[in-house]
Amino acid sequence: MADEANVKAVQVKLVLLGEAAVGKSSLVLRFCSNDFNENTSPTIGAAFLTQKCRLENRVVKFEIWDTAGQERFHSLAPMYYRNAAAAVVVYDITKAASLEKAKAWVKELQRQANPNIVICLVGNKSDLVSEAKAPAAAAVTTEEGDEAQAGENAEETEESEAEATSPTSPTSASGEDEDPRQVSREEAEAYAKEANLLFFEASAKTGANVAELFTEIAKTIPIESAAPKPAAGAGAAGARRQGGGQDQVNLGEGQQAKRGGCC
């Protein structure tokens, strides 16, 4: 207990940026509450959440600003990323245009934000690619089964060749066999390396790599760039604490900020 009390606790302002519908709010909800909602409403302005990340030598308390992705809210973004120690820039791996928007956000952060800001590029919705590439049922391994499978494969090959020559083949028309991924991991990772960013592909739906990306951010942020945790009952904290100790902010649109629990 004494060792835990001596661990340095720091507060870190973190902002999420990215195009609308790439899953920013879902990533934060997964990180803060370990939950996922298929029908998440679009963020209006920004939402505020908090969550702690425990490292070996310190506890990082993330103060997270989840910004709206709609273009009409773009002008508000500087208010949220100003003085931020970290930023998570999110794109949808099934939508190539969202990566271009993410690159624009990275350029803006590098030009206008804290010069020491830690930026993490995150490709969300990796579960859609995993589902598309789910393995087929195991083939029969008996000799008779192998012969039957070989015969079926030969027939399928002939059918595929015939369909390839047809301009209106069922497969091409339905698109069922198309890979939903539009942004390759290699492309995004190469860009992240070039721009000196952290990089993860993640899934808010399954939780894959969500905790890992925030933990890596916590490890990367220099201690001197994070403010010490204020004493309990400090004026700034008390000014925004209401009933039950929950952190709330007035976003001007009637939307109440959300708060995550401790990890």
N, C-alpha and C positions, 0 to 999 in steps of 0.2 A: 504493500500500500504506500509506503514511504517513497519507493522508487517511482510509482505512478504519479504521486503528488509533485515530484520534482521534474517531471517531463514538461518541457516548455510548450505552452499552448499558444498558437498564433492564429490570427484571423486573416483570411485571404479572400479578397474580392475577386470573383470569377464571373465572366459574362459569356453567355451562349449566343452565337450569331449564326445566321444561315438563312437560306431561302425558306419560304413558307412550306409547310407540309413535309419537311425532311425528317421530322421526329425529334426536335430539340426538347420540347416539353416531355415527351415520352422518355427520353434518356434521363432527364433530371428526376422524373417520377420514379423510374427504376432505381436510380442511385439513392434517392432520399427515402423512399418507402418500399422498395423492392416490389413494385406493383406495375401493372400495365393496363391501359384502358384503350380499347379499340376505337372508341368514339371520343377522342380528346377534342375539345373545342379550341378554335384558333386563339392564340394569346392576343390580348388587347394591350398594347403598350409594352408592358413587361410584368413578369411575376417574380416574386422574391421567395427564395427558399434557403434553408441552411442544412448542412450536414457535416459531421466530423469524420476525419480520416486519421486513424492512429498509425503512426510510424514508430520505428524503434527509438528514435531520439526526440520526438515531439508529437504533439497532437495538432493537426491542422483543422481549423473550423472554416469550411467554405461558406462564404456569403454569396449565393448564386443569383445572378440576374438573368432570367430567361426572357430574352427579347422577342418581340413579334417579328415574323419574317416578311409580312406584307410590305410592299414598297412604300406605302403611304406612311409607315412608321420609321423609315430609314433615317430621317432627320433627327429622330430622338436617340439614335444609337450612341452618339458621342457622350451623352449624359450618363450612359450606363457603363461604357468601357473606359471612361476617364478614371485614371488612377487604379485601374484593375491590374492585379498581379498576374492574372491568367485569363485566357480566353479559349473556349472550345468552339471551333468553327465546323459546322456540320453540313454534310452533303448526303444525298441519297444515291447509293451505288447503282440504282436502277434508273437514274435520271442524269444524263451527261450534263445538261444545262446547269444543274445544281452545283456541280464542281466548279464551273466557271464563275458562278456567283460566290462560291466559297473563296476562290482565288481573289476576287475583288475585295472581299472582306479582309483577307489577309493583308493585301496591299494597303488598305485603309488603316488597319491596326499598326502596321509597321511604319506608316507615315505619321499617324496622329496620336497613337496611344503611348502608354508608358514605354520608354525605349528598352526596358528590361522585361517586358511582358513575355510570359511563357504561352506560346500558342500551340494548341493541339488540333490537328486536322482529323476529323472523325467521319468515316464512311458508314452511315447507318443503314439498317435494313438488310444486314447480311443473312438473316434468316430466309429471305425470299430466294436468295441464290442457293442456299443449302437445300431448301425444299425442292427447287427445280432440278437439282442434281441428286436427289435421293436415289439410292441404288434400287434396281428392279429386284423382283423376287429371285431367290437363288435357283439356278438351273438344276435339273435332275441330274444326278451323278451316276446313275446306273448305265450299263453299256447300251441298253435299249433306249434309255432316255437320251444319252449322248447322240445316238444315231438319229433319233427323232428330232432333237434340237438342231443337229447339223442340217437335216433336210429342211426344217423350218427357216433356218438362217439363209439357206440357198434361195428359197422361195422369196424371203423378204428382200434379199439383195436384188433379185430380178425385178420385184415390184418397185423397189426404191429407184432403180435405174429407169424404169418406165415412167415413174412419177416425176423424176428429175427433168425429163424431156417435155413434160406436160406443163403449159403455162399456168394451168389452174389446178394444181395438185392440192388435195385436201390438206396436207400438212402445211404447205406454204400459205394457204388461205386462212387456216385457223390460227397458225402461229403457236400451237401448243408446244412444239418442240424447240422453240426459240429460247435462248438463254436470256433471262430478264436483266442480267448485268449489262450496264452500259459504260461503267467506269471500271477499268481493270485495276486490280490491286497494284500492279507494277507501275502503271501510269501515276496513280495518286501517291504512291510511296516515293517515286522518283522526284515528283514535285515537292513533297514534304521535305525530302533530304536537301534539295536545292535551296529551299526557302528557310531551312533550319527550323523545321517544325517537328513536334512529336506527331506520330501517326498511329491510328488504330482503325480497324474495321470492327464494327460492333452491331449489336442487335438489342434495341430497347425491348423488343417483344420477348426474347428468350433470356436476356440479361448477359449475353456473351460479351465479354471484354468491357462491360460498363464500369464495374468497380475497379478494374485494372487501369483504365485510362485516367480515372480521377486519382488513383493512388500514384501513378507515374507523374502526374502533374504535381502532386504534393511533394514528391521526392525531388523534382526538378527545380521548384521555386527556391531561390536563395532565401535563407532565413532573414537576411537584412531587409528584403523587399516586402516582408509580411509584418504587419503591425502586431505588437503583443496583445494578448487578450485582456480587455479592460476588467477591472475589479467588479464584483457583483454589486449591483445597485448603482452603477455609474450613470451619470445624467443622460448620456447619449443613448444608452441601452434602455434606461427607464422611460425615455420619451416615446419609444416606439413599442414598449411592451404593454399589452392589454390582456385582460382576463386569462388566467391560467398560464401566464408566462409565454404565450405564443407570439412570435414575431409577425407583425402585420404592417403593411404599407398601404397608403391610399394612392391608387393608380389613376384616379380621375375618371374612370369609366365604370365605377361600381364593382370592379373586379377586386376581390380580396386576395392578397398574396398567400401562397401556400407555404407550409413549413414541413420539413422532413424531420424524422426522428434521428436519434443517434445510431451510429453504426455499432 
